[in-house]
Amino acid sequence: MIALRLVRLIESHSDDLSDSLIEKLFNSPRAADMRKVPKAELRARIHEVLQHLSEWLLTKTDDEIERRYIEVGRQRAQQGVSLTDFCWTMVITKEHLWDFLQAQAFLRNPVEIYGEMELLRFMGQFFDRALYYAAEGFEQHLVSQAPELPSATSIASRHAH
């Protein structure tokens, strides 16, 4: 599977990719709130996903992604990170990985192009789900901070499982 080979390439460069991604985030005005997250914590979270990307893309269930990213969303909300800055962080992360793979410039034949498309689909699914569940975590944090608001009650009832 070509996609798995590309994922393994990301995993093997997870240290450098994590460091360069944090640099991008800390220099992006659209992700300024991410500076509220301790750098070591942010690096550990990013590195954990990149180092084990094949698991996140291929073997983790939707429930596992939900549990993890609801917690990430709650935590970022507690740290004062805006939802828009968090969303931009997810966009930058996906683009950063894609830019890395494009820079490797070894995708030339139709089978490799198909593998590239397959990986793009897997990454898109993962990041879309992670973003949705993180937003749910942000909402849950808001509900816990202001349970008396009618909109907070509707959010809580909408997400009750």
N, C-alpha and C positions, 0 to 999 in steps of 0.2 A: 504494500500500500504506500503510494507516494506521499499521501498526506501525513502518514505516521512518520515517515523519514523527515519531513519538514518540521513536524512537531518536535522530534528528537533534536533537530538542529537548534531550535529555540531553547529546549531544555538544557542542552550542552553549553549554551551561551547565556544562561539565566543570570549569572552574576553581573556580567557587563550590561546586559539588557536592563536589569533592575536599576543599576546605577545611572545609566543614561536616561531611563524613563523618569526617575526621580528628579534628575536635573531639568528635564523638559517641564515637568509639572511645577517645580518650584520657580521656573522662569516664565510660566504662562500666566498672563493676567486673568485669563478665564478660569484658572484653577487656583487662584490666590488663596482661597480658604484651605486648601490642602496643606498649607504651611502650618496650620493649627494642629496638624497631626504630627506627633513626634517622628522625626526622620527615621529612627531605628524601627519604630512600629510599622511605618509605611513601607519601608524596605522589606521587612520580614513578610508582610502580607503579599506584596508584589512578587517577591522571590519565591514564596511558597507556591503561588499559582503558576509562575513561569517554569519553575523547576519540575513541577508535576503536571504540566499542561496536558499531557496525553491522558491522564486520569480525569481531569476536569472536562475534557472534550469527549472522551470515549467511554468512560466507565462510571462516572458519577451520575447518580440519578437526579431527576428534577427535584425530588425532595431534599437531597443533600445540598444542591445548589440553593434551593429556597432557604433552608436552615442557615447556611453560611452567610448568604448575602442579606437576609433580613437582619441578622446580627450586625453585619458590617454597616448597613444603613442606619440602624439605631445608634451604633457607636459613633459614626461620623456626625450624625445629628447632635448627639450629646457633646461632641467636641466643637460644635459651632460651625461645621462645614455646611455650606448651602447645598441644596439639592442640585442646583444648576452647576456649581463647581464640581460636584461629584460626578454628574453626568458627563461633563467635559473631560474629566479624568478618564472615564471609561472610553470615550471616543479617542483620546490621545493614546491610550494603551493599545487599543486595537490597531490604530494607524502605525504606532511605533513597531509593533510586531510585523505588520505587513511591510513597512519600509525596510526592516531588517532582512526579511526574506527576499524582497526585490533586489536589495544590494548584493545578495549572494549570487545573483545573475546566472544560475545554472538551469533555469527552467526554459527549455528550448523545444522539446518535441511534444506532440499532442498528448501523450500519456502524462508527461510532467505537467502540462497545462491543465489536464483533467484533475490531477492530484492537487494542483494549486486551487482550482475551483472548489474541490471537495473540502479542502482545509478552510477556505474562506467561508463556506457554508457552516461547517462545524464551529468555527470561531464566532461567526455571526450569531448562531443559536446560543452559544454559551454566554457571550457578552450581552445579548438582548435579555436573556433570562436573569443574569446577574443584575443587570440594571433595573429590571422590573422588581425583583425581590428586594434590592437595596432601597428602591423608592418606597416599597411597602414598609420596610424598616423605618425609614424617615417618617412616614405617616404614623406608624405605631408610636414612635417617640413623641410626635406632636400630640397624639391622643392622650398619652400618659401625662403630658405637661398641662393640658387644658381639657379635661374630660367633660367640663360643663358646656362646652360649645356644641351647638347642634351639628355643625359640619364634622366635628371630631367624632361624634356619636355615629354618624352615617358612615364614616371611614371605618370605624371599628366594626360595625355590623357587616359591612361589605366584605371584610377580610376575615371574618370569623370562620374557622374551619370546622 
